[in-house]
Amino acid sequence: METGDILLHRGLITEQQLADLRTVQRDEMRNGQRDSLRLDQLAVQKNILAEETVLTTLAEELGIGYVDLLEYPVNLSLLKTFPVRFIHRERIFPIGEYDDLLVVATGDPLNVYPLDEVASITGKHIQPVAALKAEIEKLIKNNLGVGSETIDGLIAQAENEKDDGIELVGDLELDGSELSQQAQEPSVIRLVNEIMIEAIESRASDIHIESESDGLSIRFRIDGVLHVQNFPAEINRFQAAIISRLKIMSKLNIAERRLPQDGRIQLKYAGRDIDVRVSVIPMIHGEGIVMRLLDKGAMEFSLRGLGMNPNIYETFSNLIRLPHGIILVTGPTGSGKTTTLYSALTEIKDAATKIITTEDPVEYRLDGISQIQVHQKIGLTFAASLRSILRHDPDIVLVGEIRDLETAENAVQAALTGHLVFSTLHTNDAAGAYTRLIDMGVEPFLVSSCVEAVMAQRLVRNLCPHCKEAYTPDLNDVPPDFARIVDAGAELFRPKGCRECRGVGYRGRSGIYELLVTSNPIREITGKNATAWEVKKRALSEGMRTLRMDGWRKVLAGETSVDEVVRVTKQDEFV
């Protein structure tokens, strides 16, 4: 029976859907597509049926099993004797063995030819089981490594490389050297592209490629945490070619291995523009490369979508509409400061308001906002650009970061002359921003009169909504400050791991915030050169919630875990 008839007989599709699928199949054949999809495959491609539904149905018809590879105890020792080329070529994977019976997972149980070939090579009877293609791919990557198929191709000098779907924007500059030619080998290009694609599909923000004594180490930063990536050991043979390829893509000098270099790669993948910032630093065992991935199509700057407490959102929303003053966002690198400021600008921009930013670098281009790229080497610093900005009649100014006294004084001058200034500082909490500006050399009375508010923030990972599990904590095992606010027997949530979150238990991040509004009492003590401890104590008495407190709010709401809050915040000393 044809697969379409099977699906119809099982009541999974209607006669009209079957007729539509046959029309699509005929059109593909007329257009000369040799490998036109079967009707069951078309049903999955057109989102009529889930892949799991089709696989379980076909498995029942064929009298074979269906397995969830996330739960199945895979016997990895079978890889030692299993012909690896079939794993790569046919996307099948051995998962168990019973006497002379070899259990092989396949994403297409109707394709029996590769299974017959494996049987003749191994001399074993093959028992196929159906499994999701994505889960088989995950097994291959986890156990043979990302790019392992390409490594095989490099070693065997494979030909006819397949298109991997990633496109480099712009022309490459080649110097004709042997190293340059090696970096342009098709298999090397494909291997580097596979690393980039895996990072993009994993939602990684950074790729760390580090040269160590025993070869390359590759890690992806996903939701703020580094994860070691599995790659075949043979990749170390192509270490120089991989690094050279990345340098060529970044338009860097591949012959220079003694000095740090910074570059940029622009990619297109699956219709999305990906901007990659590249930093190369020479280290003891070779060069280390860190690439920051900016997926422009995936970013949405929405102040309401940042995860702020409604009270903080309402207060901050009013602050960003003030006619003048300085509003600061503080936190360590990678805490989401730029995203918060971009979201604030996006919320308040309109045709009647002139907004100019000076940034290093300009990470995302915002429509309706004039953006300046700082260029230190030619003297276009934050301070210099800010002086010029004020001659362009802006209403609102964003300074990427206040790093020195000159920039701080220019920001204060802009605020005093009727402009609203947004900027960032690297301090651990909101109260520390006042003393940091004074330490830079700004007069305390100017800090107290100009700074309207300081927002400190961190990012915590969100629990995966598909697999987070409820539990009742032992109050002796949680931090003392949390034990004071949580009820005995309260239900909290912790990570578990599933296919949706790639087994991590977390998916995505949101912010926790500490908003300190400069009230008159705080202006008074800041003008008298008060310490950060005194400013924080006063703000708490006025109702400010610390980062730690806001984190516990998210834990009680089931949005994140206790461990996440402990990871990014320290216990408040006098709360």
VEXDRENGU-535688 format. One line per 8 residues: number of its first residue (from 1); their letters; for each residue x, y, z of C-alpha. Coordinates in nm, 3 decimals. Example, Ala and Ser with C-alpha at 12.3 -4.5 7.8 and 13.67 -1.06 7.14 Angstrom:
2
1) as) 1.230:-0.450:0.780 | 1.367:-0.106:0.714 $
END
This chain:
575
1) metgdill) 0.000:0.000:0.000 | 0.130:0.349:-0.089 | 0.234:0.562:0.210 | -0.035:0.819:0.133 | -0.302:0.547:0.138 | -0.164:0.423:0.471 | -0.201:0.769:0.624 | -0.553:0.801:0.479 $
9) hrgliteq) -0.652:0.454:0.602 | -0.528:0.544:0.951 | -0.738:0.861:0.950 | -0.435:1.088:0.976 | -0.508:1.284:0.657 | -0.820:1.360:0.454 | -0.883:1.260:0.093 | -0.843:1.625:-0.009 $
17) qladlrtv) -0.505:1.647:0.166 | -0.395:1.327:-0.006 | -0.500:1.467:-0.344 | -0.308:1.790:-0.273 | 0.005:1.595:-0.176 | -0.013:1.390:-0.496 | -0.041:1.712:-0.697 | 0.273:1.847:-0.531 $
25) qrdemrng) 0.454:1.519:-0.597 | 0.355:1.523:-0.966 | 0.470:1.884:-1.002 | 0.809:1.796:-0.854 | 0.850:1.509:-1.100 | 0.747:1.732:-1.394 | 1.010:1.986:-1.287 | 1.275:1.720:-1.324 $
33) qrdslrld) 1.335:1.642:-0.957 | 1.473:1.288:-0.958 | 1.442:1.240:-0.586 | 1.089:1.365:-0.538 | 0.963:1.311:-0.185 | 0.725:1.031:-0.091 | 0.376:1.133:0.018 | 0.452:1.070:0.387 $
41) qlavqkni) 0.764:1.288:0.362 | 0.566:1.562:0.189 | 0.306:1.549:0.467 | 0.581:1.624:0.719 | 0.741:1.892:0.500 | 0.407:2.073:0.456 | 0.340:2.057:0.834 | 0.029:1.845:0.782 $
49) laeetvlt) 0.163:1.577:1.017 | 0.438:1.564:1.276 | 0.740:1.351:1.188 | 0.689:1.141:1.501 | 0.329:1.061:1.398 | 0.439:0.944:1.052 | 0.729:0.737:1.186 | 0.521:0.555:1.448 $
57) tlaeelgi) 0.256:0.480:1.185 | 0.507:0.341:0.933 | 0.680:0.142:1.209 | 0.350:-0.025:1.302 | 0.280:-0.107:0.937 | 0.625:-0.262:0.896 | 0.612:-0.445:1.229 | 0.918:-0.272:1.372 $
65) gyvdlley) 0.963:-0.057:1.681 | 0.981:0.319:1.732 | 1.230:0.451:1.990 | 1.286:0.782:2.161 | 1.665:0.811:2.146 | 1.665:1.055:2.440 | 1.543:0.772:2.663 | 1.704:0.471:2.491 $
73) pvnlsllk) 2.031:0.333:2.646 | 2.248:0.353:2.333 | 2.544:0.110:2.324 | 2.821:0.338:2.195 | 3.079:0.056:2.185 | 2.912:-0.061:1.862 | 3.069:0.236:1.680 | 3.408:0.057:1.693 $
81) tfpvrfih) 3.298:-0.210:1.443 | 3.015:-0.032:1.258 | 3.104:0.112:0.913 | 3.106:0.486:0.989 | 3.057:0.588:0.626 | 2.701:0.449:0.642 | 2.627:0.664:0.946 | 2.731:0.976:0.756 $
89) rerifpig) 2.587:0.883:0.418 | 2.259:0.721:0.519 | 2.203:0.890:0.860 | 2.157:0.560:1.046 | 2.302:0.472:1.387 | 2.364:0.143:1.573 | 2.204:0.155:1.918 | 2.198:-0.203:2.054 $
97) eyddllvv) 2.306:-0.563:2.002 | 2.153:-0.895:2.105 | 2.358:-1.202:2.001 | 2.376:-1.175:1.618 | 2.099:-0.913:1.604 | 2.215:-0.553:1.552 | 1.958:-0.282:1.632 | 1.994:0.017:1.398 $
105) atgdplnv) 1.799:0.343:1.426 | 1.683:0.496:1.099 | 1.482:0.805:1.015 | 1.343:0.637:0.703 | 1.232:0.278:0.776 | 1.122:0.229:0.413 | 1.479:0.274:0.287 | 1.606:-0.080:0.340 $
113) ypldevas) 1.902:-0.082:0.098 | 2.163:0.064:0.337 | 2.048:-0.178:0.606 | 2.102:-0.470:0.367 | 2.452:-0.338:0.288 | 2.536:-0.311:0.658 | 2.412:-0.668:0.711 | 2.637:-0.803:0.436 $
121) itgkhiqp) 2.943:-0.612:0.568 | 2.899:-0.693:0.938 | 2.760:-1.043:0.894 | 2.484:-0.966:1.145 | 2.107:-0.966:1.119 | 1.977:-0.609:1.124 | 1.675:-0.508:1.330 | 1.572:-0.159:1.217 $
129) vaalkaei) 1.387:0.076:1.452 | 1.236:0.411:1.358 | 1.364:0.729:1.526 | 1.342:1.104:1.468 | 1.601:1.228:1.220 | 1.695:1.516:1.451 | 1.771:1.271:1.732 | 1.989:1.059:1.503 $
137) ekliknnl) 2.172:1.376:1.394 | 2.225:1.464:1.759 | 2.372:1.119:1.829 | 2.609:1.158:1.534 | 2.726:1.503:1.646 | 2.760:1.407:2.013 | 2.956:1.089:1.949 | 3.136:1.141:1.619 $
145) gvgsetid) 3.161:1.520:1.651 | 3.034:1.818:1.456 | 3.202:1.810:1.116 | 3.307:1.446:1.148 | 3.172:1.372:0.802 | 3.385:1.651:0.661 | 3.690:1.526:0.852 | 3.640:1.189:0.680 $
153) gliaqaen) 3.627:1.376:0.351 | 3.947:1.565:0.426 | 4.136:1.251:0.517 | 4.008:1.060:0.213 | 4.033:1.367:-0.018 | 3.660:1.337:-0.084 | 3.520:1.509:-0.388 | 3.183:1.655:-0.486 $
161) ekddgiel) 3.124:1.844:-0.161 | 2.759:1.929:-0.096 | 2.635:2.285:-0.054 | 2.588:2.357:0.316 | 2.361:2.658:0.278 | 2.580:2.929:0.436 | 2.684:3.229:0.227 | 2.973:3.466:0.290 $
169) vgdleldg) 2.891:3.829:0.212 | 3.171:4.018:0.034 | 3.489:3.917:-0.148 | 3.786:3.740:0.008 | 4.139:3.874:-0.012 | 4.391:3.595:-0.079 | 4.769:3.638:-0.074 | 4.854:3.329:-0.280 $
177) selsqqaq) 5.055:3.164:-0.001 | 5.048:2.789:0.062 | 4.859:2.846:0.387 | 4.605:3.059:0.205 | 4.553:2.791:-0.059 | 4.514:2.521:0.207 | 4.248:2.733:0.381 | 4.056:2.748:0.051 $
185) epsvirlv) 4.026:2.370:0.015 | 3.655:2.284:-0.031 | 3.654:2.046:0.266 | 3.817:2.305:0.496 | 3.560:2.564:0.389 | 3.281:2.319:0.457 | 3.421:2.220:0.798 | 3.441:2.585:0.911 $
193) neimieai) 3.090:2.646:0.778 | 2.958:2.346:0.971 | 3.104:2.488:1.293 | 2.932:2.822:1.224 | 2.600:2.657:1.133 | 2.602:2.440:1.444 | 2.663:2.751:1.658 | 2.382:2.946:1.488 $
201) esrasdih) 2.134:2.659:1.522 | 2.235:2.612:1.887 | 2.152:2.981:1.954 | 2.513:3.041:2.061 | 2.622:3.399:2.124 | 2.996:3.320:2.103 | 3.227:3.058:1.953 | 3.555:2.997:2.141 $
209) iesesdgl) 3.826:2.820:1.939 | 4.132:2.774:2.159 | 4.470:2.620:2.078 | 4.582:2.385:2.353 | 4.876:2.147:2.397 | 4.677:1.851:2.266 | 4.495:2.034:1.985 | 4.190:2.251:1.934 $
217) sirfridg) 3.919:2.308:2.193 | 3.587:2.443:2.065 | 3.318:2.577:2.296 | 2.988:2.757:2.236 | 2.842:3.010:2.479 | 2.469:2.935:2.492 | 2.245:3.142:2.719 | 2.553:3.282:2.890 $
225) vlhvqnfp) 2.719:2.947:2.974 | 3.005:2.782:2.784 | 2.944:2.430:2.651 | 3.225:2.208:2.519 | 3.151:2.088:2.166 | 3.229:1.738:2.052 | 3.460:1.722:1.750 | 3.658:1.430:1.613 $
233) aeinrfqa) 4.022:1.419:1.727 | 4.136:1.428:1.364 | 4.031:1.795:1.349 | 4.365:1.881:1.512 | 4.543:1.790:1.189 | 4.369:2.085:1.023 | 4.417:2.338:1.303 | 4.628:2.577:1.093 $
241) aiisrlki) 4.387:2.555:0.797 | 4.083:2.626:1.016 | 4.242:2.931:1.181 | 4.366:3.060:0.845 | 4.021:3.016:0.691 | 3.862:3.220:0.970 | 4.128:3.490:0.931 | 4.064:3.508:0.557 $
249) msklniae) 3.689:3.536:0.617 | 3.758:3.817:0.868 | 3.992:3.997:0.623 | 4.284:3.963:0.866 | 4.654:3.907:0.798 | 4.701:3.528:0.802 | 5.080:3.565:0.823 | 5.063:3.768:1.147 $
257) rrlpqdgr) 5.067:3.531:1.444 | 5.236:3.747:1.708 | 4.988:4.033:1.754 | 4.615:4.042:1.840 | 4.383:4.115:1.547 | 4.016:4.211:1.526 | 3.792:4.153:1.226 | 3.439:4.099:1.110 $
265) iqlkyagr) 3.251:3.842:0.903 | 2.912:3.897:0.742 | 2.711:3.584:0.666 | 2.371:3.490:0.532 | 2.215:3.169:0.659 | 1.858:3.048:0.608 | 1.754:3.397:0.497 | 1.903:3.561:0.808 $
273) didvrvsv) 2.183:3.816:0.825 | 2.451:3.709:1.073 | 2.720:3.957:1.179 | 3.028:3.794:1.335 | 3.284:3.994:1.534 | 3.618:3.811:1.539 | 3.903:3.852:1.787 | 4.232:3.664:1.741 $
281) ipmihgeg) 4.490:3.656:2.021 | 4.826:3.472:2.016 | 4.863:3.228:2.306 | 5.126:2.979:2.425 | 5.006:2.685:2.214 | 4.888:2.885:1.914 | 4.622:3.141:1.833 | 4.289:3.163:2.013 $
289) ivmrlldk) 3.980:3.290:1.831 | 3.657:3.420:1.983 | 3.365:3.500:1.752 | 3.061:3.695:1.872 | 2.752:3.604:1.668 | 2.493:3.876:1.616 | 2.179:3.733:1.458 | 2.011:4.050:1.339 $
297) gamefslr) 1.693:3.876:1.231 | 1.640:3.712:1.570 | 1.662:4.034:1.776 | 1.349:4.215:1.885 | 1.399:4.525:2.096 | 1.094:4.539:2.320 | 1.119:4.694:2.665 | 0.810:4.508:2.777 $
305) glgmnpni) 0.961:4.176:2.664 | 1.277:4.200:2.876 | 1.118:4.036:3.180 | 1.097:4.341:3.407 | 0.873:4.343:3.711 | 0.562:4.550:3.617 | 0.647:4.813:3.879 | 1.005:4.847:3.751 $
313) yetfsnli) 0.881:4.860:3.392 | 0.634:5.139:3.469 | 0.893:5.344:3.659 | 1.166:5.294:3.397 | 0.920:5.371:3.117 | 0.848:5.708:3.280 | 1.218:5.778:3.338 | 1.315:5.734:2.972 $
321) rlphgiil) 1.063:6.005:2.883 | 1.223:6.272:3.103 | 1.324:6.593:2.922 | 1.687:6.588:3.045 | 1.929:6.413:3.277 | 2.144:6.099:3.275 | 2.008:5.745:3.295 | 2.270:5.475:3.348 $
329) vtgptgsg) 2.253:5.099:3.297 | 2.522:4.902:3.479 | 2.644:4.544:3.486 | 2.928:4.322:3.362 | 2.998:4.243:2.997 | 2.722:4.030:2.848 | 2.455:4.129:3.099 | 2.221:4.277:2.837 $
337) ktttlysa) 2.288:4.648:2.893 | 2.290:4.733:2.521 | 1.968:4.540:2.463 | 1.796:4.734:2.745 | 1.911:5.069:2.604 | 1.817:4.978:2.246 | 1.475:4.867:2.369 | 1.431:5.197:2.555 $
345) lteikdaa) 1.523:5.399:2.245 | 1.292:5.189:2.027 | 1.005:5.259:2.266 | 1.048:5.639:2.273 | 1.165:5.716:1.918 | 0.932:5.910:1.692 | 0.956:6.157:1.404 | 0.959:6.455:1.642 $
353) tkiitted) 1.262:6.332:1.840 | 1.624:6.340:1.725 | 1.821:6.048:1.871 | 2.196:6.005:1.814 | 2.413:5.723:1.951 | 2.789:5.676:1.972 | 2.889:5.312:2.017 | 3.189:5.081:2.010 $
361) pveyrldg) 3.092:4.882:1.814 | 2.750:4.948:1.659 | 2.600:4.603:1.719 | 2.257:4.652:1.560 | 2.132:4.914:1.319 | 1.816:5.089:1.437 | 1.580:5.259:1.191 | 1.506:5.623:1.269 $
369) isqiqvhq) 1.814:5.662:1.494 | 2.149:5.816:1.391 | 2.435:5.588:1.499 | 2.809:5.668:1.514 | 3.083:5.404:1.521 | 3.368:5.496:1.756 | 3.713:5.469:1.593 | 3.988:5.503:1.853 $
377) kigltfaa) 4.280:5.488:1.608 | 4.177:5.807:1.427 | 4.075:5.990:1.743 | 3.699:5.938:1.717 | 3.652:5.849:2.083 | 3.332:5.855:2.290 | 3.429:6.198:2.422 | 3.515:6.342:2.078 $
385) slrsilrh) 3.201:6.207:1.913 | 2.986:6.329:2.201 | 3.117:6.685:2.155 | 3.022:6.670:1.787 | 2.683:6.514:1.859 | 2.579:6.814:2.067 | 2.625:7.036:1.760 | 2.370:6.823:1.571 $
393) dpdivlvg) 2.077:6.941:1.782 | 1.980:6.604:1.939 | 1.702:6.551:2.192 | 1.834:6.218:2.319 | 2.193:6.091:2.321 | 2.320:5.739:2.386 | 2.687:5.702:2.482 | 2.794:5.338:2.454 $
401) eirdleta) 3.003:5.351:2.770 | 3.143:5.612:3.008 | 3.505:5.501:3.035 | 3.695:5.814:3.139 | 3.662:6.160:3.291 | 3.639:6.340:2.956 | 3.342:6.130:2.843 | 3.177:6.164:3.184 $
409) enavqaal) 3.216:6.543:3.184 | 3.073:6.569:2.832 | 2.778:6.353:2.932 | 2.715:6.577:3.235 | 2.743:6.888:3.015 | 2.490:6.739:2.772 | 2.247:6.670:3.057 | 2.290:7.021:3.198 $
417) tghlvfst) 2.214:7.175:2.859 | 1.876:7.006:2.829 | 1.950:6.665:2.673 | 1.850:6.319:2.793 | 2.161:6.102:2.803 | 2.167:5.721:2.820 | 2.489:5.535:2.893 | 2.644:5.230:3.059 $
425) lhtndaag) 2.897:5.174:3.337 | 3.071:4.863:3.465 | 2.967:4.847:3.831 | 2.836:4.558:4.038 | 2.522:4.733:4.157 | 2.322:5.049:4.099 | 2.456:5.243:4.398 | 2.815:5.195:4.281 $
433) aytrlidm) 2.750:5.408:3.969 | 2.741:5.732:4.170 | 3.075:5.667:4.341 | 3.231:5.544:4.013 | 3.156:5.878:3.844 | 3.294:6.068:4.145 | 3.607:5.848:4.142 | 3.656:5.939:3.773 $
441) gvepflvs) 3.675:6.303:3.877 | 3.321:6.436:3.827 | 3.221:6.677:4.103 | 2.976:6.515:4.351 | 2.726:6.801:4.317 | 2.717:6.748:3.938 | 2.659:6.373:3.980 | 2.376:6.433:4.226 $
449) scveavma) 2.207:6.691:4.005 | 2.239:6.512:3.668 | 2.193:6.138:3.732 | 1.820:6.065:3.735 | 1.836:5.687:3.780 | 2.064:5.385:3.763 | 1.953:5.041:3.648 | 2.174:4.744:3.741 $
457) qrlvrnlc) 2.098:4.417:3.564 | 2.201:4.056:3.510 | 2.073:3.779:3.283 | 1.939:3.449:3.419 | 1.851:3.146:3.211 | 1.482:3.066:3.180 | 1.366:2.718:3.273 | 1.256:2.520:2.969 $
465) phckeayt) 0.874:2.530:2.974 | 0.857:2.182:2.818 | 1.048:1.991:3.084 | 1.088:2.195:3.404 | 0.991:1.982:3.703 | 0.827:2.084:4.026 | 0.980:2.002:4.364 | 0.950:2.106:4.727 $
473) pdlndvpp) 1.283:2.236:4.855 | 1.436:2.165:5.193 | 1.471:2.513:5.345 | 1.806:2.408:5.494 | 1.943:2.361:5.143 | 1.850:2.702:5.001 | 2.033:3.033:5.066 | 1.934:3.196:5.399 $
481) dfarivda) 1.794:3.511:5.235 | 1.566:3.297:5.016 | 1.463:3.074:5.308 | 1.328:3.383:5.482 | 1.082:3.464:5.203 | 0.971:3.120:5.082 | 0.698:2.930:5.262 | 0.765:2.581:5.394 $
489) gaelfrpk) 0.620:2.328:5.147 | 0.619:2.581:4.860 | 0.643:2.437:4.509 | 0.946:2.551:4.307 | 1.082:2.438:3.972 | 1.420:2.306:3.857 | 1.573:2.205:3.522 | 1.537:1.854:3.383 $
497) gcrecrgv) 1.629:1.845:3.013 | 1.445:1.745:2.695 | 1.487:1.760:2.318 | 1.341:2.113:2.304 | 1.625:2.252:2.519 | 1.889:2.004:2.395 | 1.900:1.837:2.734 | 2.018:2.149:2.921 $
505) gyrgrsgi) 1.695:2.227:3.109 | 1.707:2.596:3.019 | 1.601:2.783:2.706 | 1.654:3.155:2.657 | 1.734:3.426:2.909 | 1.562:3.718:3.075 | 1.680:4.001:3.297 | 1.674:4.065:3.667 $
513) yellvtsn) 1.686:4.431:3.758 | 1.776:4.673:4.036 | 1.636:5.021:3.966 | 1.764:5.304:4.184 | 1.578:5.631:4.126 | 1.765:5.940:4.243 | 1.527:6.081:4.503 | 1.595:6.411:4.683 $
521) pireitgk) 1.743:6.236:4.991 | 1.977:6.038:4.765 | 2.076:6.357:4.579 | 2.160:6.513:4.914 | 2.386:6.234:5.040 | 2.547:6.185:4.695 | 2.632:6.555:4.684 | 2.809:6.505:5.018 $
529) natawevk) 3.024:6.226:4.867 | 2.839:5.938:5.035 | 2.970:5.584:4.994 | 2.796:5.327:4.773 | 2.696:5.140:5.089 | 2.519:5.452:5.225 | 2.343:5.518:4.893 | 2.224:5.157:4.870 $
537) kralsegm) 2.100:5.154:5.230 | 1.902:5.474:5.168 | 1.755:5.336:4.843 | 1.646:5.015:5.020 | 1.468:5.219:5.284 | 1.279:5.390:4.999 | 1.165:5.055:4.857 | 1.431:4.960:4.605 $
545) rtlrmdgw) 1.452:4.588:4.522 | 1.802:4.447:4.476 | 1.913:4.216:4.196 | 1.897:3.925:4.437 | 1.541:4.013:4.543 | 1.428:4.039:4.181 | 1.590:3.702:4.113 | 1.395:3.539:4.396 $
553) rkvlaget) 1.077:3.686:4.244 | 1.149:3.494:3.923 | 1.222:3.175:4.120 | 0.888:3.197:4.303 | 0.713:3.260:3.971 | 0.865:2.939:3.827 | 1.063:3.126:3.560 | 1.415:3.032:3.672 $
561) svdevvrv) 1.593:2.819:3.931 | 1.756:2.890:4.267 | 2.094:2.787:4.121 | 2.068:3.048:3.845 | 2.009:3.334:4.089 | 2.298:3.216:4.307 | 2.519:3.195:3.994 | 2.475:3.560:3.890 $
569) tkqdefv) 2.414:3.747:4.220 | 2.567:3.759:4.565 | 2.375:3.769:4.891 | 2.279:4.116:5.010 | 2.481:4.204:5.318 | 2.232:4.412:5.511 | 1.892:4.303:5.383 $
END
